[in-house]
Amino acid sequence: MLRSKTGKFQSKKSFVKQFKAQESRRNILVSHPVDEPITEDHNYVHANTYPVFSDSDIELGASCTIDPSLNNDWKTGRRIVELQALAQQMFCTSCDARLHLADIESERRYGLGSILFIRCQNSVCSSLNDVKTGKRNNGTFDINSKLALEKGTKIDTTLETVAKKSCLEAQKEEIEKGNGKMEVSFDGGWQKRGTGWNYNSNTGHASLIGKETGKVLQFSLRSKSCQICALHQSKNHTIPVHECSKNWDGSSKAMEPDMAISMARELEETGCAIDVIHGDNDSTTTSRLKAVFPSIEKKDDSNHTKKGITSKLYKLSHKYKVLKQPNVISYIGRCFMYAIKECQTKEPESLRKSLDIIVPHLYGDHSLCASEDATWCSYQKNPSQFRYRSLPQGKPLTCPSLQTDLKAIVNSQKDRAACLTNLGSTQANENFNFIVSTKAPKNKSFGSSKSLTGRISASVLQKNEGHKYLEKVNKAVGLSPGEFTFRMALKIAAKRKLQKAKQISLQAKRKRLLKKILKSRKEATKEIHEGVTYYQAAELHQDEELTQTTEIPNRLTLPENAFTYVVFDTETTGRGRNSDILQIAAGDDFNVYAQPRCEISEQASAVNMLRYDRGTNTMFHRGIPVLSKPIQEALLDFIEYLKKVPQPILVGHNACNFDIPIVCNRMSEFKLFSEFSSHVFGFVDTLKISKRIFQKCDVGNYKQENLVSKLTNCTYQAHDAKEDVRVLTTLFTEKIEKEVLDEDLFHISFHDVKKRYDEILQQKFMSLAAVTKLARNGVSPLHLRLAHNRNSGLKLLLTDLHIRLTNKNLTSVISFLEKEE
């Protein structure tokens, strides 16, 4: 039995029949010579020994005729075409006449390349020409070779060879720039994410990068598995001879020290012995290196030093709430690093004295800052105006037990003073690890084959050469260098050079720091508004922390998405806020009369022309009977009407002082306020807006009748809710709507919330303007207390609501809230 091209078994007879049919369709007869092969754009071409798609079964330089039985498959599908190569061949080899793609008679495909058979339209000639869609090298299309190389193991070997050559060149450059001294940074990485307490990756890599050049001088890889070995072992087969990717049997954690020693030996063999090495303190690499190379000097990594300090502070934050406030831990960490950076290349005793300044500085004692000349402390410049930008309320820390724990951290750093006075950096290695992660993502496994070697080698080349390394790799495998690729590599290199120059400028660093601070502050503000949303086993403590899940209202602004202004008006039994509602009108088609439970005052009846006869249970408007409902039904109808409107914002004239309080009081009375408020986004008062946008000398007064008369030239029967809504809609749409600001929008609970600040106003802890702004956003004293309890976030909340309090008033408010609690 034989297999077909699709892999299915078939008889010998059917196989022979199919083979003959294919041969007849490919019947190409030699009739006349064609042009010479296309000139290649490189002169380093050599015999290609890689297992690529061979298409050399056509005799080059031969003219062809096509069997008429061939079909027109060339008209369908997609091709990869090299335009320049194609354009050079679009001339008849016999008469030099132009050829046209529309005259293609057939096509023969070779993987991603093709030979097109085009008939010359010169009536004298009519020759059939073979036109190739791309460059060929030794009879093979380059596009097929590149595809095969991408999928084969040869490209990985080539990449590794080119990368090692690049490392040798970098070593020579480092020796020259370092005046014979070899100072390098070392770091490793795993291809599997660690959990913090468990590292079991099957593969790991490491790099040595020169301090002066910033280039990879040596790299290494360790792998505990091989795909080919595993496959044959699982089937109990004999493992064939192959290039095994497994080169490590130890634990994952032991990979890093082993690679460091191995690379140091390789550098020594090339005459580039390491003098100084920068590294972190996360492994025993240094001690193992010194056992083999006693003369090596070690420098600690500054970033890992800072990380070690801040990690201790984060542990303390579980015990001290003040450390949870935004920027506090980062500020204390910066104080440590300021002290350490100032003492670089100085004696260890100078660093010890500098570290002793930190805790007194944080607790308001700046006497040592002056005596030790701590330039990072700005207190001496202006003592009367000095305040801490990153500490709560700009004041020093006060907790005695925290002071003790901070001193313990200082003492631990003083013990390492000799190491901290001469720090190094492994930032270049971290950057290299990032490049590796882009070519070998940690969510995929490449370590069981030579693919990982190729990917790490490509990362080395990108670090050392930039994207121009692609040209070198193409040359190494005998392919065209790729002019477009080379131009793009130059463009990327120029762009990154410009970006790097900007990034290292002082202005860019300040901009990044400011952006980081603002992002941190914004995140902290959101967390204060949202309450507890995530922490370990949060669901298990949900009942205990119920108040911590209560959300604090955000600053009220006009919605960005679809919303609707709903103009409304009411008529009542009197002028007081406890009056009953007689009529509610809203929008274009809502109007309902409500049966009062109390007598209508004579003054109100004379104005709104409404009268209610209790004997007949009938409502009269201007003496005409109208249909009326119990007040609860009227309120329910109003809610149902608002439900149909997307994000309604109520609009009324003098609504803030009259209509809204009355409606809210009646809704609360019938236990409907919660549902009512859930369907209303807020309200605006056209009286307040009119006073802001219209000059009194132009309009006379701000009564609705007068504004309508002066600004719209309309006349109407005032104090009829339906008519009032009609003309106010016209006035609002034409003159006011475009002038509405975020500050004109009020929370529907404005009056209820404002009442809760009475005691704070009486004690003058806040101004009336600040209380009004809080109530306008629906933020009550309860919300202020929640914000204070959430990492002392009261100041952040007030800042987010655009409210400023003096430190004295803020302290008074905090004391009041703590007392109330």
N, C-alpha and C positions, 0 to 999 in steps of 0.2 A: 504493500500500500504506500502511496505517495501523498504528500501534503500539497494542497493548493496554496496560493499566495495569501489567503486568509487564514491558513493553518488547518483547514478541514481535510480529512482523509478522502482520497478519491482513487479510483482504479487506474491502472497504467494506461488502459485504452483511452479513457476520458482525458487523462493528463496529456497524452500525446496529441489528441485531437485539439485540446485547448492551446497547446504550445504552437501547433501549426497555424491555428487561426491568428494567434498573436503575431507570428512571423509574417503572415500575409499582410496584416494591417501595417506592419513596420517595413514593408518592402520598399527600400530606398535604392534606386539604381544610380550608378555613377554615370554622369553625362558630360560635365564640364567643370573646370577648376574654379575655385572661389578665392576670395581675398585672403591675405595673410592674417594670422591671429592678431588679436588686439594687443597693442603694446601695453605691457603692465606698468604701473606707476611706482615700481620699486626695483632695485637692482641686486637685491640680496636673496632672490628666490632660490630655493634648493629643493631637492627631491622631498616630497611630502610623504612621510612614512606612517602618518596617522591613519587609523581605520575609518575613512570617511566615505561618503557616497561616491562610488566610482561611476563616471559616465564616459569613460574613454573608449567605449565600444564603437563609437562613430569615428570613422577615419577623417581626421581634420584635413582641411585643404582639398576636400573633394566636393564636386558639384552634385546636386541631388535632383531627382524627380520623385513625384509623389504618386502613389497608387490612388486612382480616382475613388476607390472605395472607402478611403479614409473619411471619418466624420468631421464635424465642425466643433469638437470639444473646446477648441481654443477660445471660443466666444463666451464661455462661462468660466466662473471662478475668479480668484485673485492671484496676482503674481508679485514677486519681489523683483524689481527691475532697477539696474544701475543706468540712469538716464544718459550719462556721458558715453558709456560703453555702447549703449544701444544707438545713440545718435551717430557715432562714428561708422556704423555698419549700414546705415540706411541709404546705401548707394549700390547700384547693380555692379557686380564684379566684372561683367562683360562689356557693358556700354556706358557705365558710370551715370546712368539715369537715377533719379530719385526713387526710392521705394516708399511705399505707404503701408501702414498697418492694416488698412482696410483690405489690402490685397493678400493677406495671409491665407494660405491654402491648408496648412496643417501645422502641428506643433508636436515636438517630442520633449517630454518633461524629464528632468533629472533632479528629483528632490524639489528644492526651491528655485532651481534654475531651469531654463528652457532653451530649446533651439527652435526658432520660428522659421518656417519655410514660406518665403514671400516671392510671388511671381512679378517679374519686371513687366510693366505695362507698355514698354516700347514695342510696337508691333514688329519691328525688325528683329528684336532680341528675344523677348519672351522667356528669358532665362529664369530658373528657379534658384533663389539665393537662400543660404542658411544664415540666419541672424541670431546671435547669442544674446540673451537678456542680461548678461553680466560677465565679469572677467573670469577667465579660467586659468588654472595653474596646474601644469602637467596633466591636462585633460579633465581636471576636476573643477567645478564651479566653486569660487571662493566662498559664496554664501553657504554652500553645503559644508565646506571645511570648517567654517566658523561655528556652524550649528553642531557639528560632530565634536569639535573641541570643547564647546560649552558643556556637552553631556558626557564627554570622556574624561579619563583620568589624566591624560597627557597635559591638558591645560593646567591642572593643579601642579604637576611636576615643573612645568615651565614657569609658572608664577613663583614657585618656591625658589627656583634657580635665579630668576631675575631679582627676587627680593633679597636673597643672600648677597648677590652682587651689589645691590644698592646699600646694604648694611656695611659692606667692606669699604665702599666709597665714603659713607658717612663716618666710619671710624677714622679714616685718614683726615677728613675735614675737621673732626673733633680734636684730634691731636694737634693739628695746626693752630686752630683757634684757641685751644687751651694751653698753648705753649708747652706741650709735652705732658700736661697733667690731664688725667682722665677722671672727670667727675660726672657721675651718671645718676639717674633716678630709676628706681625699680618698683614695679607693682605687678600683680598677677590678677587673673580673673577666671571665673568658672563659666561654663556654658549652660549651667542650670542655676536658677535663682536659689540662694540660700534663705533659710527661714530665720536666721539669727542665732539658732542653737543647733541646727543640723545642716551640715554641708556634705552632700554625697554625690556630687556631679561626677559623671564618667570622664569628663574632659576638663582640662584647664590650660591656660596659656599665660605667658609672662613676657615682659619686654624690659630691655635696658635702653634708656634714652639719654643722649648726651645733653649736658647742661647748656653748652655753648651753641650747639646747632639745633637742638630740639628735634633731632632725627633719631629713628630707631637704629641702635648700633648692633643689637642682637635680639633675637626672639626665640621662643621655645614653646613646644606643645607637648602635653601629656594626655594619653588616652588609655582607658582601661578596657576598651572593647574594639572588636573588629567585625564588621558586617559579614565578610566572607567566611571567616572562621566560625562565627555563630551559626550561619546558615548550614554549613556542612556538618557541624557537630550536632545540630538538631535532627539531621537525617542519618546520623551515624555513618557519614561518608568520610573518605580520606580527604583531608584538607589539601587542596592543590597548592603548588608553589605560587605565591603571590606577594605583592608588596603590602605587608600587614600593617594596619594603622595602630595596632595595640603596642604600646611601649611603656606601660606602667602597671604595676601590680599592687602598689601601696595604697594608702588611704587618700582621699581627696585633699585633705588638709596638708598632707606631706608633699603635695605636688609643688607648691610655691618654693619652699627652701631648696628642693632638688633642682628645680629649673634655674634658680639663682646661681647655685654652685656650678651647674653645667655651663651656663652662659659666661660666667666669670672665667672659667677655664678656657673656653673658646676664645675669649678676648685676649687672654694671656698668650695663647698660642699664636695669635696674629700680631703680637708685640704691642698690645693695647691694654696692659694690666690696669685694673681699676685702682684708683687712689682713694676716691671718696664716693660713697653711695648714699643717696637719699631714699628713705623708706619709712613706712608706717611701723607701728608697734603691735600689729595684729597677729604676727606669727614669730617663730623663732629663726627667721631667715638670717638676721644679723649675727646671732651667736653661732650658727652653723657655718656662715661664711667666714667668720673670724677664726674658726677652728681650722679652716683650710688656708685662708689668706690672712694671717695675723696683722698685716700692715694696713688693712682696709680701715678707713675712718667712716663712722656712721653719722648722718644728720637726720634728725627727726623731721617728719613732714608737718608743716605749719597747719595745714587744713585738718589733719587728723588730731593735732594737738588741740585746736579749737573745738573740734567735735567731741573730744574726750571731756573737755570742761563743760560744754553745754549739755551733754548727756547726764552729767552729775546734777546740773541745775534742774533738768526736767524730772529727775527722780525726786528732787526736793519739792517740786511743784505739787506732788500728791499730798504733801504735808502742809505747804504754805500757799494759801489762795492768792496772795499778791503776785506770785511768780506766774500765775496763769493769765495775767493781764497782758494784752498785746505789747510786744517790743521790750518787755522787762528782761526776759531771759537773754534775748539777743543783745540788749544794752550791757548787761553784766558780762556777757561773753566778750563783747568788744572792749570793755575796760581791761579784762585780762590780757587780750591780745595787744591793746595799746601799750600796756606796761612791758610785755614781752618784746614787741617790735622795737621799742625805744632802746632796749638793752642788747640788741644784736651786736656781736663782735666785742661786747664789753665783758668785764669780769663777772663771774656768777654772783658775787656779793652785791653788785649794783642791781642785778635783777631781783634779788631777795628784797632789797630795800624798796624797789619799785612795786613789787607785789604787795608789800605791807601797806601801801597807800590805798589800795582798792576798797577794802571794807570800810575804813573811816570815811572815804570819799562818798560811798553809797549811803552812809548814815549821817552825812552833813558836816563832818569834820574835815576841813580842807587845810589844816595847818601843815600836814605832811606833804600835801600837793605843792605848796610853795617851797618848803625846805628842800625837797628832792627834785625840784624843777620839772614837775610833771606837765609837759606841754599839752597833753591831751585833756587836761582839766581847765576849763575856761572860767572858773570861779574868780581867779585873780584879776582877770581883765575888767570885770564889772561886778563886784560882790553884791551890790544892792539890787541889781537886776537879774542875778543868776537864778535859774530854775532848771530842774531836770526835765528834759524833753520827753524822756521815755519812761519815767517813773510816775506812779499814780499822782494826779493833781500837781505834778511838777515838784513834789516834795520828797525829801529823803526817806529811806526805809526806817522803820521804827521797831520791828519785831526783834526782841533780844535773842530768842532761840534761833531764828534765821541767821542772825549775826554770828552766832557760834558755829553754825554749820558752814557758813561762807568762809570763816577763818580756817576751818578744817580743809576746805578745798584749796585755799591759798597756801597752807602749809604743805599740802601734797605736791603743789607745783614748785615750792621753794626747794623741796628735796631733789627735784630734777633740774635745778637751776643750771647746772653745768651743761646739760643737754639742750636746754631751751635758749641759751645765748647764741647758738649758731644753728638756726633751723634751715631746712631745705624744703623742696617742694616736689611732689609727684603728680602735679597737675597735668603735665604732658602725658604721663602714663594713663591717667583717667581719660584724657581725650582720645588716646589710642584705643582704650577699652570701649569707648563709645563708638568709634569707627568700626571696631570688630562686631559690636552688637547690631550695627546696621547691615552688615554683610552676613552675619551668622546669628540671627535672632534667637533669643533664649527659649522661645516657645516652640522651636523646632530642633530636631537632633541631627547634627552633621558629624559627630565625633566618631562614628563607626566606619567612616570611609576617609579617603584622601580629600574629600571635599572640604573638610574643615581646614586642612593644611593650605589649600588654595585660597580659601576665604581670608585666613589670617595673613597669608603672604600678600594678598591684594590690599589688605588694610595697612600692612607695613609700607607697601609701595605708595599708597595714597598719602600716608603720613610723611614719607620722605620726598616724594616726587610731585605730589599733587595728582590731579586727574590726568596729567600728561603720561603717567605710567602705562596707559593703554597702548600708546604708540610703541613703547619698548616691548611690550608683550606680543603685539602683532608682528613686530620684526623678528622676535625670537622664534615664532612658529612659522615664519615664512609667508605671512599674509600681508596684504596691502595695509599700510599704516593707518588708513582712514583719515582723509584730509578734514572731513567734517568733524570727526571726533577730536582731532588735534585742535581745530579752531575753537571748538566748544570748551576744551580743556584750558586753553589759554584764557578764554573769556571768564571761566569760573575762577581761575587762579587770580586774575586781575581783580575780580569782584571781591574775593575773599581777602586779598591783600588790603584793599580799601576798607573792608569791614573790620579787619584786625586793627588797622591804624586808628579807626574811630573808637573801637572797643577799649583800647588801652589808654585813651585820653581821660584826663581828670573829669571833664564834663560828662563823658559817657558813663563813667563809674558812678558819679553822683546821681545821674539820671536813673541808672539801674537800681541804686540804693533807694531812691525816692519812690520808684515804681514798686519796689518790694515792700516798702513800708506802707504805702497806700493800699496795696493788695492785702497785706496782713490786717490792716485796720478795717478794710471793707469786710473781710471774712469774719473778723471778730464781731463787727456790728451785726452782721447777718445772724451769727450764732446767738447773740443776745436777744434779737427779735424772735428767733425760732425756738429758743429753749433747748432742752436736751433732745437730740435727735439720734445720736449714735454714741454708744460706748459699750464696752464688753459686758455681755449678759444684761443689756438694758431692759429687755422684756421682763426679766425676773424681778426688777425693782420698779416696775411701772407704777404700781399703786403707791409705793412709798414716795415717789417723786412726781406726783400728779401736777403740783404747781409748776414744776420745772418744765413741763410740756406745754404750758400755756403760752400762746404766742402773743407778742407785743405788737400792736399795729405799726405798720411801716408809715413813713411820711406820705401823707395823702397828696396825690398829684392827679391831674387829669389823665384818664386812661389813654394808652397808646392805641389800643384796638377799638373796635366799634363800641360806641356808647350813644345814648340818646338824651337830649335835654327834654324834660317833661315839665311844661309850664302848668302851674296849678294855683288854685285860690280857694279860700274857705269863707263862709259867712257863719257867724256865731251868735249865741244868745247875749253876749256882752263883750267887754273889752279885756276882761281878766283871762289869765292863762288856764283857769279851771272852768271856763265856759263850755257849754255843750256846742257841738257842731250842728249847724242847720243845713249847710249846703257844701258839697265838695265838687269842684270841677277841675278837669285835667285834660291836657291834650286837645284833640279836635272833637272827640266824641264821648268823653266821659263827663256825666253830670248826674248827681244823685242828691236828693233831699233827705235829711235825717230828722226823725221825730225827737224833739227835745224832751229832756226829763225835768227841766226846770222852766220857769217863766222867762219869756223873752223880754229883756229890758226895753222900756219905751224908746230910749235913745237908739238902741241897736235896731229896733223894728222900724224906726223912722228913717234909718239910713239904708238898711238892706231890703225894706219893703216886704219882709216876711212876717207872717202871723200864723199861729197854730191854735186851732180850736180843739180843745181836749174833749168836749162833749161829743163831737162827731169824728174825732181822731183824724182831722183833715188839716193839711198844710196849705196856706194861701200865699201866692206871690203876686203882689200888686193887685190883690183882690181876686185872683183867679186860682181855683183849686189846682194843686199839683200832686203827683204821686210821691209819697214819702215812705221811708222804711225806718225800722228801729236803727238806732245809731250803730249797733254792733254789725248788723247786716250791711250798712253803708260802708263801714270800715273794711269789712271782708271783701266787698265789691271793689274797693279801691286797691286792695292788695292783689286781687286777681287781675285787675287791669295792669298793674305794674309788673306782674310776672311775665306778661307777654312782651314787655319792652326790654331790649338788650341793654344791660347796665344803665338803668335810668338815673339821671341826676335831676333832682327836683329844682325847679326855678320858680321863685316867687318874689313879689315886691314886699319888702319888710318881713319876709318869711322868717328870718333869723329871730326876730323879737316877738312875732305874733303867730303866724300860721304853724310853723314847725313845732314850737313848744306845745301848742294846743293839740295838734295831731298826735304827737308822741305821748302826751299825757293820757289821751283817750285810748290809744293803742295799749299802753301799759295797764290801764284800768281793766281792759278786757283780755289781758294776757296775750296780746297780739303783737307786742313790740318786737319780740325776737324774730318772728317771721317777717314782719314789716321791714326791719333793718337788714335782714338777709337778702332782700330784693332791691334795696336802694343803695346805690354807690355813695351818695352824698347829696348835698344841696348847695345852691348858690343864691345869694340875695341880691336882686337887681338894684335895691336901694343903696347898698354899700358900694356896688360897682359904679352906679351913677354918680355918687359923690366923688369918686376917684377920677372918672373920665370926663365929667361935664363941669364946667365952671358955673358957679352959682349966679354970677352976673349975666350969664347967657341964658339960663333956664328959669331964673327966679326962685323956684323951690323944687323939691325933689318928690313931690307927691305924684302918684301914678297918673292921675288925670292931667296934671300940668305937663308932665314929660311927654305923654301921648299927644297932647294938643300942640306943644311946641315943636316936637321932633318928627311927628308922623302926619299931623294935620287931620287926625281922625276924631270923630265925636262918637260918644257911646253912653249907655246908661251905666254909670258907675255903681259899684257895690252890688252888682249882680255877678256872682262868681263865674258864671259861664261867659258873660260879656267881658269881665276883667281878664280872663284867660285869653280870649280872642285878641284883644288889643295889646295885651302884654306880650303875646307871641310875636305880633308884628314888630313891636318896639324892640324886643330882645333880638330877633333875627336880623333886623336891619341896622341897629345901632350899637348893640351891646355884645353880642355873642363873640365877635372877633377879639374883643378886649378882655375876655375872661382869662385869668391867670390861675396858676396852682394855688396861690394864696387866697383866692376867692372861694375855694371849695371847702366845705365844712363837713365833718363827720356827722352822721345822723344822730349820734348820741352826745352832741356837743354840749347841750345844756345840762344834762345829767352828770357828765364828767366834770364840767366846770364847777358845779356845786361842791364836789368832793375836795376842791382845793381851798375851800373857805378858810380853814384853820391855817394853812400855809400862807395865805394872803394876809390874814390878820396879824401873823407874827412877822410879816414882811421878809420871808425867806426868798420869795420870788415876786417879780413885778406882775402887774395885771397883764401886760403884753405877753410875758412868757407863759403865764397860765392859759391865756386865750389861745396861744399857739399850740400848747399841749392838748387842750380840749378840742381844738379844731381838727387835730389828727386822731382824736379818740384815745389819747394816752392818759390814763388815770393814775393817781398815786399808787395804786396796786401795781401797775406796770412799772413805775419807777422803782418800787421795792424789789420787784422781780429782777430788774436790770442790775440793781446793786448787788443782789445775791448771786447773780451769774457773773462770776469773776470780776466783781466790782466794776460793772460796765455802765454805771449811771452816766458818767461823763461822755462816754462814747455814744450813748443813746441820745443825750441832749445835743451833742454835736451833729449827729445825723439828722435831727429835727430842726437844725439851724437855730438852736437856743444857746445863748452864752450866759454863764453865771460866773460871778467872781468866785475865787477860791473860798472866800469866807462864806458866801451864800451856799455854795455847793457843800461845804462841810456842815452847815446848819441843816440843809435839807437831808443829808445822809443821817445826821444825828436824830432828826425828827422821824425818818423812816424806820430806823433801828428801834426807836422808842415805841413806835406804833406796833411794830412786829412783836 
